[in-house]
Amino acid sequence: MALKPLHDRVLVRRVESDEKTSGGLIIPESAKEKPAEGVIVAAGEGARKDSGELIAMSVNEGDKILFGKWSGTEVTIDGEELLIMKESDILGTLS
């Protein structure tokens, strides 16, 4: 990966949603919403306190996360669309 996020930011690859509903209906591309789940591709070192002390990140590369619908900034790296966002935009981790 050519991009290393700084401070408390993470680089996220969206996880594609299901093509069908639980009832078996196929969802067309035009009706799909962008997924709010993703996998962390790269993470920064963490934020710093005013004293300069490092606050470690709560998430790591490879973690599957849930984030807000409007979170992050879309970036294209090596032809792939990814999101870059602050750690505080992450709602939680999925197991």
C-alpha positions as CSV (number, residue, x, y, z in Angstrom):
1,M,0.0,0.0,0.0
2,A,1.4,3.4,-1.0
3,L,-0.4,5.4,1.6
4,K,0.4,5.4,5.3
5,P,-2.2,7.4,7.3
6,L,-1.0,9.9,9.9
7,H,-1.9,10.4,13.5
8,D,-5.3,8.8,14.4
9,R,-6.5,8.1,10.8
10,V,-7.2,4.8,9.2
11,L,-7.5,3.6,5.6
12,V,-10.6,1.5,5.0
13,R,-11.7,-0.9,2.2
14,R,-15.5,-1.2,2.1
15,V,-17.0,-4.6,2.4
16,E,-19.6,-5.2,-0.3
17,S,-23.2,-5.8,0.9
18,D,-25.4,-8.8,-0.1
19,E,-26.9,-8.9,-3.6
20,K,-30.2,-10.3,-2.2
21,T,-32.6,-9.6,0.6
22,S,-33.3,-12.2,3.3
23,G,-36.5,-12.9,1.3
24,G,-34.6,-13.7,-1.8
25,L,-35.2,-10.5,-3.8
26,I,-32.3,-9.3,-5.9
27,I,-31.2,-5.7,-5.1
28,P,-30.3,-3.7,-8.3
29,E,-27.1,-1.6,-8.3
30,S,-29.2,1.6,-8.4
31,A,-31.0,0.8,-5.2
32,K,-27.9,-0.3,-3.2
33,E,-26.5,2.0,-0.5
34,K,-22.8,2.2,0.1
35,P,-21.9,-0.3,2.8
36,A,-21.0,1.0,6.3
37,E,-18.7,-1.9,7.0
38,G,-15.1,-2.2,6.1
39,V,-11.7,-3.7,6.8
40,I,-8.8,-1.5,8.0
41,V,-6.0,-1.6,5.3
42,A,-3.6,0.7,7.2
43,A,-3.6,2.7,10.4
44,G,-1.6,5.6,11.8
45,E,0.4,5.6,15.0
46,G,-2.3,7.3,17.0
47,A,-3.1,10.8,18.4
48,R,-0.8,12.8,20.7
49,K,-1.7,14.6,23.9
50,D,-0.6,18.2,24.4
51,S,2.4,16.8,26.4
52,G,3.5,14.9,23.3
53,E,2.6,11.5,24.8
54,L,1.2,9.0,22.2
55,I,-2.3,7.7,22.6
56,A,-2.3,4.3,20.9
57,M,-5.0,3.3,18.4
58,S,-7.8,1.0,19.5
59,V,-8.0,-0.6,16.1
60,N,-5.4,-2.4,13.9
61,E,-4.9,-3.4,10.3
62,G,-7.2,-6.3,9.4
63,D,-10.0,-5.3,11.9
64,K,-13.5,-5.4,10.5
65,I,-15.3,-2.2,11.5
66,L,-18.6,-0.4,11.4
67,F,-18.7,3.3,10.6
68,G,-21.2,6.1,10.0
69,K,-22.9,6.6,6.7
70,W,-21.2,9.9,5.9
71,S,-17.8,9.1,7.6
72,G,-14.5,9.5,5.9
73,T,-13.2,10.9,2.7
74,E,-13.1,8.8,-0.5
75,V,-9.7,8.4,-2.1
76,T,-8.5,6.3,-5.1
77,I,-5.2,4.5,-4.7
78,D,-3.9,2.2,-7.4
79,G,-7.3,2.3,-9.0
80,E,-9.1,1.1,-5.9
81,E,-11.6,3.3,-4.0
82,L,-10.9,3.5,-0.3
83,L,-11.9,5.6,2.6
84,I,-9.7,7.6,5.0
85,M,-11.2,8.5,8.3
86,K,-10.4,9.4,11.9
87,E,-10.5,6.7,14.5
88,S,-13.4,8.6,16.2
89,D,-15.5,8.0,13.1
90,I,-15.5,4.3,13.8
91,L,-18.6,3.1,15.6
92,G,-17.3,-0.3,16.6
93,T,-15.5,-3.5,15.5
94,L,-17.2,-6.6,14.2
95,S,-16.1,-10.1,15.1
